[in-house]
Amino acid sequence: MELGKGFSYMGRQFRLEVGQQEFFPDLLFYNAHLHAYVVIELKAKSFHPSFLGQLSFYVSAINHQFKTDIDNPTIGLLICKDKDNVVAKYALDSYKEPMGISEYQLSKLFPKDFKSSMPTIEELEKELKDK
Protein backbone atom coordinates (compact mmCIF):
# COMPACT_ATOMS: atom_id res chain seq x y z
CA MET A 1 0.00 0.00 0.00
CA GLU A 2 1.59 3.27 -1.11
CA LEU A 3 1.03 5.88 1.57
CA GLY A 4 3.90 8.25 0.94
CA LYS A 5 7.05 9.11 2.83
CA GLY A 6 7.56 8.89 6.55
CA PHE A 7 5.15 6.05 7.36
CA SER A 8 6.08 3.41 9.90
CA TYR A 9 3.95 0.28 9.92
CA MET A 10 2.71 -0.40 13.44
CA GLY A 11 0.72 -3.51 12.62
CA ARG A 12 -2.14 -5.27 10.93
CA GLN A 13 -5.03 -6.12 13.23
CA PHE A 14 -3.22 -4.08 15.89
CA ARG A 15 -4.34 -5.15 19.38
CA LEU A 16 -5.95 -2.26 21.22
CA GLU A 17 -7.11 -2.79 24.79
CA VAL A 18 -9.86 -0.46 26.02
CA GLY A 19 -11.35 -1.11 29.43
CA GLN A 20 -11.72 -4.86 29.74
CA GLN A 21 -12.14 -5.41 25.99
CA GLU A 22 -9.86 -5.94 23.02
CA PHE A 23 -10.30 -4.25 19.67
CA PHE A 24 -8.41 -4.73 16.43
CA PRO A 25 -8.15 -1.82 13.98
CA ASP A 26 -7.22 -3.16 10.53
CA LEU A 27 -4.02 -1.14 10.05
CA LEU A 28 -2.04 1.28 12.19
CA PHE A 29 0.79 3.52 10.98
CA TYR A 30 2.79 6.39 12.39
CA ASN A 31 3.85 9.21 10.08
CA ALA A 32 7.13 10.80 11.18
CA HIS A 33 6.64 13.88 8.96
CA LEU A 34 3.13 14.60 10.22
CA HIS A 35 3.92 13.43 13.77
CA ALA A 36 0.61 11.58 13.78
CA TYR A 37 -0.78 8.09 14.01
CA VAL A 38 -2.93 6.94 11.09
CA VAL A 39 -5.53 4.26 11.73
CA ILE A 40 -7.10 2.60 8.68
CA GLU A 41 -10.27 0.54 8.54
CA LEU A 42 -10.94 -1.55 5.44
CA LYS A 43 -14.48 -2.50 4.41
CA ALA A 44 -15.37 -4.83 1.54
CA LYS A 45 -18.81 -3.18 1.39
CA SER A 46 -20.29 0.08 0.24
CA PHE A 47 -19.88 2.92 2.74
CA HIS A 48 -22.36 3.05 5.60
CA PRO A 49 -22.35 5.90 8.18
CA SER A 50 -22.06 3.40 11.05
CA PHE A 51 -18.51 2.57 9.89
CA LEU A 52 -17.41 6.04 11.06
CA GLY A 53 -18.49 5.28 14.62
CA GLN A 54 -16.05 2.37 14.74
CA LEU A 55 -13.26 4.42 13.14
CA SER A 56 -13.90 7.37 15.47
CA PHE A 57 -13.64 5.03 18.45
CA TYR A 58 -10.26 3.74 17.22
CA VAL A 59 -9.00 7.29 16.60
CA SER A 60 -10.04 8.33 20.11
CA ALA A 61 -8.45 5.25 21.72
CA ILE A 62 -5.15 5.78 19.87
CA ASN A 63 -5.17 9.46 20.91
CA HIS A 64 -5.70 8.53 24.57
CA GLN A 65 -3.26 5.62 24.73
CA PHE A 66 -0.41 6.39 22.32
CA LYS A 67 -0.41 10.04 21.26
CA THR A 68 2.10 12.21 23.12
CA ASP A 69 2.24 15.98 23.54
CA ILE A 70 4.50 16.31 20.49
CA ASP A 71 2.12 14.32 18.26
CA ASN A 72 -0.70 15.75 16.20
CA PRO A 73 -4.17 14.20 16.49
CA THR A 74 -4.61 10.71 15.06
CA ILE A 75 -5.94 10.56 11.51
CA GLY A 76 -8.61 8.03 10.59
CA LEU A 77 -9.05 6.67 7.09
CA LEU A 78 -11.94 4.45 6.04
CA ILE A 79 -11.46 2.58 2.77
CA CYS A 80 -14.65 1.09 1.31
CA LYS A 81 -15.75 -0.69 -1.84
CA ASP A 82 -17.62 2.46 -2.92
CA LYS A 83 -19.47 5.41 -1.44
CA ASP A 84 -22.25 7.88 -2.06
CA ASN A 85 -20.47 11.25 -1.75
CA VAL A 86 -23.52 13.03 -0.28
CA VAL A 87 -24.02 10.37 2.41
CA ALA A 88 -20.28 10.44 3.18
CA LYS A 89 -20.27 14.26 3.50
CA TYR A 90 -23.25 14.28 5.84
CA ALA A 91 -21.77 11.47 7.92
CA LEU A 92 -18.38 13.19 8.28
CA ASP A 93 -19.91 16.58 9.20
CA SER A 94 -20.67 15.54 12.78
CA TYR A 95 -17.18 14.26 13.64
CA LYS A 96 -14.44 16.50 14.99
CA GLU A 97 -11.61 13.99 14.43
CA PRO A 98 -9.56 14.23 11.22
CA MET A 99 -11.11 11.40 9.22
CA GLY A 100 -11.59 10.61 5.56
CA ILE A 101 -13.34 8.09 3.36
CA SER A 102 -11.89 6.62 0.21
CA GLU A 103 -12.88 3.95 -2.30
CA TYR A 104 -10.60 1.19 -3.46
CA GLN A 105 -10.47 0.05 -7.04
CA LEU A 106 -9.67 -3.63 -7.48
CA SER A 107 -8.52 -3.05 -11.06
CA LYS A 108 -5.59 -1.04 -9.69
CA LEU A 109 -4.62 -3.74 -7.20
CA PHE A 110 -3.91 -6.45 -9.77
CA PRO A 111 -0.97 -6.52 -12.20
CA LYS A 112 -1.80 -5.41 -15.75
CA ASP A 113 -1.27 -8.90 -17.17
CA PHE A 114 -3.46 -10.55 -14.50
CA LYS A 115 -6.68 -10.34 -16.53
CA SER A 116 -5.09 -11.91 -19.60
CA SER A 117 -3.87 -14.85 -17.52
CA MET A 118 -7.37 -15.63 -16.21
CA PRO A 119 -9.85 -17.78 -18.19
CA THR A 120 -12.96 -16.05 -19.50
CA ILE A 121 -16.42 -16.93 -18.22
CA GLU A 122 -17.09 -18.72 -21.47
CA GLU A 123 -13.93 -20.83 -21.12
CA LEU A 124 -14.88 -21.74 -17.53
CA GLU A 125 -18.42 -22.70 -18.57
CA LYS A 126 -17.11 -24.84 -21.42
CA GLU A 127 -14.63 -26.57 -19.12
CA LEU A 128 -17.36 -27.33 -16.58
CA LYS A 129 -19.76 -28.56 -19.26
CA ASP A 130 -17.13 -30.92 -20.70
CA LYS A 131 -16.62 -32.66 -17.35
Sequence and secondary structure as in RCSB ss.txt:
>XXXX:A:sequence
MELGKGFSYMGRQFRLEVGQQEFFPDLLFYNAHLHAYVVIELKAKSFHPSFLGQLSFYVSAINHQFKTDIDNPTI
GLLICKDKDNVVAKYALDSYKEPMGISEYQLSKLFPKDFKSSMPTIEELEKELKDK
>XXXX:A:secstr
    TTEEEEEES  EEETTEEE  SEEEEETTTTEEEEEEE SSB  THHHHHHHHHHHHHHHHT  TTS   E
EEEEESB  HHHHHHHHHT  S EEEEE  HHHHS TTHHHHS  HHHHHHHHHH 
